[in-house]
Amino acid sequence: MEKVINKLPSFNAYEIRSDFPIFSRKVNGKPLIYLDNAATSQKPRRVIDGLKSYYENNNSNIHRGVHTLSYESTVMYEDAHKKVAGFIGASDWKEIVFTRNATESLNLIAYSWGLHNLDKGDEVLISIMEHHSNIVPWQMLCQARGIVLKFIDVDEKGNLDLESFERLLTDKTRVVSIIHVSNVLGVVNPINYISKKTREQGAILIIDAAQSVPHINLNVKELDCDFLVASGHKMLGPTGIGFLYGKKALLESMEPFLFGGDMISTVTKEKSTWNELPWKYEAGTPNIAGGIGLGLAIDYLENIGLEQIEEHESELLDYTLNNLKQLPWLEIYTPLEGQRVGVVSFNVKGVHPHDVAGVMDEDGIAVRSGHHCTQPLMNRLNIEYALRASFYLYNTKEEIDQFLISLKRAYKIFKR
Amino acid sequence: MNVDQMELVLDHYKNPRNSGTLSNADFSHEEGIPSCGDKIRIDIKVSDDKIVEAKFCGKGCAISQAAASILTEMIQGMDLNSIKDMDGQQFLETLGVNISPIRYKCALLALKVLKTGVFGDNSFEYEH
């Protein structure tokens, strides 16, 4: 299919920056250059103002009163679920459960589905490039239910090793839970292929979309997944709000994860029955303002268009990698080709990433240094830590130029 | 971090003093910071309650490794009791670097290893 590039003249990273109040501040006397977007994104004025406006005008608990404020809050919070559903192509907004973040969503699946459906000897297939959030909950199930956890390998270029995937996918595999986009390598994993093979085996498919939903246009029906999880704060929304998408039949068949108010239909002294979806999984007063803020972030992203964001990031990524690969004193972990988002991981040979990141901080540049919550991947790559620069819609080539200058300065200071 | 104030640290990072281990150490201790992978081992030899020799080995960032080098140089000939009195704030001042509080752990790892090695667990707490 011919790729239609409908780059609207309206996409302009310099204009977009003016929507983000934080870019008016300085760090160590220098303009902030924020290249830590895979950790969390900055927030547009629309989201920040929306939170303030909610607390100033509508604040109330949901599903609880007949008064005006309660009605308004309920509608706003439900609308946020609808926006998420629309954004990821779910057919029914009741398939969207709000959680704190992708981690909580994965725990919800492990507890609500895993504890009740997995037995000794059942295999769960994840990959070596998973974030700890998609490893540790499964390890809990290894202990609790005696399941076997298996890891799909990566190849020497840093891409998912599909031969390893096919070898490990057997009739014992009950779950394939896979990161859509690696938070370290930046690679976009071939979910459609994985999905097809997983279906053939009759296992369920879970997608950790924390690093993909903010950056690429996706559709849960095209991906043909059973569950998909993400965090709001990585997609311009507030912290403390994330979501779980689950197929309706699955969500209906599962036991709740948290118990208490609002998740029930009836309560007697002896027993309780559960509320309808999605409230069955949202016990207690939820993060109402956060949910509404996430909805506003989605409005903002949709207004700009994910295709344009993807294209912009792709340009920044190519520009960065083309420059970095000229530097023989670097070790680069992000593959130089293939489908990737704007994430570059690397090390200055012989120099600890904290030292490089410290120099960059002095230059007002925020990059991540450490193991990125991916210790098994670090181990596989034979490293303990890495530097990571990750981009978003508001980053510019001029910022990359500053980043490169600062990187060279750090190298000069610390090379031995 | 202010690179202009890092002369001492960079000197010790690039030319570490007292690098190595002691086969006949009276105290030997190793600790690390799991979140950043830094590790330091310090070996000391004591005679009449005085440190007569100190060596370190390890890996990690410039600050943690330079701090270990500086510390092992500082403590040669020192009474064990005066090591008990060394505090983190003072040691940070000795290093002469202006680092963010996030990296205090790197700068103070060597001191923690030394104190824990000589006086046991809980003899050093990171302060903020």
Interface residues (C-beta under 8 A of the other chain):
Chain A: V351 H352 H354 D355 G358 V359 D361 E362 S369 G370 H371 E384 Y385 I413 F414 R416
Chain B: M1 N2 V3 M6 L10 Y13 K14 S35 C36 G37 D38 G60 C61 A62 I63 I99 S100 R103 C106
